[in-house]
């Protein structure tokens, strides 16, 4: 009789524990999940007319992308430039792909720890043509960990990254899988179009080099070979030069440069099915630098050391002869 009573008592206690466990899941877990958004940002990209990036206070001044007459520019102060190819789409893709993996904190006191204060975070604001905010996201701390290769191969460890974000005017901090923090840590110049030369080298038939003194010459295609000046050029040297010439980017923008004289060096490229283009080069006063401007991106100038893009473009005549 007592054994049956004990069993009933144990079953009653077990039933109470199960009810408590179920209530915990019913009441607590959904509450936590309710704070975890499926997507941090939802918007129609066709509505976007402005993107403002406010870097962390130590990383430079704010800049913005502006869409006018269906054309985008990137601006900082008085400088208006063409954005790097794909920059706008990349920004929107990154913002729309933010999928919170977990809730890292819900307390404003944790913002500094996760680098999500106004001065420590990178802020991205997206607006429509009327100036209405479509999104306002702060991107903060980044952490990573090494993950061992699942197949056990040595030296094959991978890196997994986590970025921490919050929506402006909200306290919650979300952990986001991936390298989002690195996607927006560039300066204004990193988002600008650095195009210097783009061409199909197989279409080139003539390059005119204008150098100081009497060192100017022509590089011209004749039948299946090339002439540098009046002499047959080495085909390998010409091929190496043209392969280097077909894709060149500048790096160091010189927005304040205004030429005070004619260029010291100039190159004009002509060809079949090729829009002729030119490169002008000036000496930078008081330095050993050169300032170069390409007609393919005429609104910007780039600085170069002698061994930089200057040497990629301007080869002396003797370069094209066999060593």
QUIGI-V573522 format. One record per run of one state. SS is the DSSP state (H for helix, E for strand, C for the rest). FROM is the first residue (numbers start at 1). TO is the last residue. Records with the same first field share a line. If there is no record, write none. Layout:
SS: FROM-TO, FROM-TO
//
This chain:
C: 1-1, 35-44, 48-49, 55-56, 60-62, 69-70, 77-78, 82-82, 84-86, 97-99, 106-107, 111-121, 128-132, 148-157, 168-172, 178-179, 184-187, 193-194, 199-200, 211-216, 223-224, 229-230, 233-234, 246-246, 250-251, 254-264, 272-273, 284-289, 298-301, 305-308, 314-316, 321-323
H: 2-34, 45-47, 57-59, 87-96, 108-110, 180-183, 188-191, 201-203, 235-245, 295-297, 309-313, 317-320
E: 50-54, 63-68, 71-76, 79-81, 83-83, 100-105, 122-127, 133-147, 158-167, 173-177, 192-192, 195-198, 204-210, 217-222, 225-228, 231-232, 247-249, 252-253, 265-271, 274-283, 290-294, 302-304
//
